[in-house]
C-alpha cells in the first residue's frame, strides 16, 4: 500500500472508532441539536438592534464554539488519556508511520467529525427557523473552525500529557471546558460577569471562536478585532503545543 492509502485507511479507522463510542456520539452530534432547541426557543426571536439580525443567526456560531470545546477538551482529552494509560501511546512509536503521518491521521479524522457535526447543526437551524441567512464566506468560516480546533486540541494534548491517571485527566479536561464555557460570554453575558473574570473573556478561546464565527456568519466583522482574535488563537496553538512537547521530553 502507498503512504496515502495507509493514511486514508487509518483515518477511516479513527472515524469508525469514534462512531463506536455512544457518549462521544451523543455529545458531538445529538447534544448540540438539543442546545439549539433550548437557545433557539428561548432567545431566537430577539434581534440585535445594531445589525438587525435575529438571535437565530448566532445559533450556529454558539453551538460550533461549544461543540469544538466539548469535543476536544472532553472527548480528545479522554481518548488520549485512555490511550496513554493503556500503553497505546508508547506502542504507537513502533507503528510503520512517521510522526507527521500520525498527526495528519488524527487531525483529518477529528476535523472531519467536527465539520460533519457543524454541518448537521447548520442544516437543522436552516430547516427549523425562519429568517436565518448566512451572509459570510464559507471558506473563511471553515478556516476559523479549523484554527479553533487546533487551538483547543493543543490544550487537550497538554492536559493529556500530565502525569495523572486517565480519570483525573478527564476531570481536568471537563473542568477547563466548563471554565471556558462560563467565561465565553455565551452562557453568561460579558457585561454580567464580575470584573475579576470579565477580562479573561477577551483571551478565552471559546469566546474568540464564537465571536469570530458570528462575525463571519452575519458579515459584521471588524477586521482589526478579527485579525487580533485569529492571532490569539494561533498563539494558543503555538504555546500549548510547545508546552506539550516540553512535557513529553521531560517525561521521556
N, C-alpha and C positions, 0 to 999 in steps of 0.2 A: 504493500500500500504506500502511496505517496504521503508526504508530510501533511498535505492539505486534507487528504482522505482520513488520516489518523485524527487530526484536529477536529474535523467535522463529526466523526464518529463519537469522539469524546464529548463534544458539545451536546450531541443528541442524548448521550448517556446522562450528562449532568441535568438536562431538562427533564428527562424521564424520571430521574431520581427525585427531582422536586415534586413532580406530579404525584409521587407515591407518599408524600407527607401531607396527611389531611389537614394538620394545623397550619402548615405553611400555605397550603392551597386556600384555606379559609381566609386567613389574614391578608393574602395578596390579591385574591380575586373576588371574594364574596363580601368581606367586611368593608372594603372601600365603597361598594354599592350601598351597603347599609348606612354608611356615613353620608353619602349623597342624599339618600332619602331623608335622613334626620335634618341635615343642614338645609337642604332644598325646601323641605316642608316648613321649617322654622323661619328662615330668613330670605327665601328665594325671591319673593315679590318686592323686597326693598330695593330701592335704586340709589346709586351713588350720584349725588347731586352734581359733582364735578365732571362726571363723564356721561351721565345719563344712562348707564348700563345697569341692568338688574344684577342682583346677587347670584343669579343662576350662572352668569358668565365668569364667576370666580370659583365655582364649584370644582372644576377640573384642576385648576391650579392648586387649590387647597388639598384636594384628595391626592394629587400627584406628589406633593411635598410629604404628606403623611405616609403615602404608600412607600416611597423611596426610603424614608427614615425607618419605617417599620420593617421593611424587607431586609435592610442591611443591618441595622443595629440589633434587631431581634432575630431575624432569620439567618443572615450570613454569619453573625457572631456565634449563634447557636451551632450552626453547621461546622464552622471552623474549630470551635471549642471541642465538639464531639469527635471530630477527625483527629485533633491533637491528642485527646485523651485515649483514643483507640489505637494510636500509633500510626494512623494512616498518613499523617503529615510527614513523619520521618521516612516512612516507606515509599512515599511518592518520589523521593530523590532517586530511587532505583528504577523508576519507570523510564522507558526509552523516549522521554520527552524532555526538551530543553525548557529552561525557566520561562523564556518568552512564550513558548507554546502553551505551557500551563496557564500563564497569565491570559493569553488570548482565549483559551477554552473557557476559563472561569468567567472572564468579562463578557464574552459573547453569550454564554448561556444565561447569566444573570440579567444582562441588558435586554435580551430578547424577552425574558419574562416580564421585566419592568415595562417595556414598550407594549407588550400584549395586554398587561393589566391596565395601563393608562388608556390604551385604545378602547378597551371594553368599557371603562368608565366614561370616556368621551362619547361613545355611541349611545350609552344609556342616558346621558344628560341631554343629547340632541333629540332622542326619541321621546323622552319623558316630559321635558319642559319647553315652554314657548319662549320666544324672544332670546334664544341662545344663538350667538353669532361669533364665529372665530374670525377676528379681524387681523391677525398677525401672519407670520411666516412659519409654515410647518417645519422647515429645516432648522430655523432658529429655535423653535420650541423644542425640537428633538435634541439639538445640541446642548441646550441648557439642562434637559433631562439627563443626558449622558454625563455632563460635567458634575451635576449634583450627585449622580450615582457614585462617581469616583470619589467625591468628597466624603460622602457618608461611608462608603465601603473602606476608605483608608482609616477612618475612625474605628470601624468594626474590626479591621485587621489588627490595629494596635491593641484593642481590648482583648482580642483572642490570643495575642502573643504574651499576655501577662501570665505569671506563674501561679495560677489558681486552678481549681477544679472546674470542670465544664459547667456545673450547676452555678458556681459563683460567678463565672464569666457571663453566663446567661442573665443573672441578676444585675450585673454591672451594665450590660448592654441595654436591658429593659429600663434601668434607672436613667441612663443617659438619654434614651429615647424620650421618656416622659418629661425630663427636664427641658429638652429641646422643644418638645411639643408645647408645653405650657409657657415657654418664653418666646414662642414664634409669632405671637400676635394673632394666631388663628383661633385658638380656644378662648383666650382672654385678650381683648383689645390692648394694644400697646399703651394707650392712654390710661388704662385701668391698672396697669402693673405698677408696683412700688418703684420709686426712683432707684433703689438699690439693685433692682432687677432689670428695669426697662432698658438700661444701657446695653445689656447683653443681647437684646433683640437684634441690634444692628449688625452683630457678628455671628448670630446663630445661623448655622447652615440651613435649618428648616425655614427660617424667615427669608433668608437670601433666595432660597429656591422658590418659595411661594410668591414672593414679591416679583421676582424676575418672570416667572411663568404667567402671572396675572397680567403684568405689563405687556407681555408679548401677545397674550390672548386678546386683550382689549385694545391693543395698539396704542397704549398710553405710556410708552417707555420714555423715561428721562435718560438719555444716553449716558450722561455723565455719571448718574447714580448706577445705571445698569452695568456699565463697564467696571465700576468700582466693586459692585457686588460679584461680578464674574471673577475679578482679580482675587477677591477674598475667598471664593470657592476654590480657585486654583491653588491659592496659598495653603488652604486646608489640606488639599491633596498632597502637596509637596511636603509640608511639615509633618503630617501624620504618617506618610509613607517613610520618610527618613527616620522618624522615631520608631516605627515598627521594625525597620531593618536594623537599626541600632540595637533594639531589644533582642532581635533574633541572633545577632552576633554575640551579644553578651551571654545569652542562653547557650549558644553553641560553644 
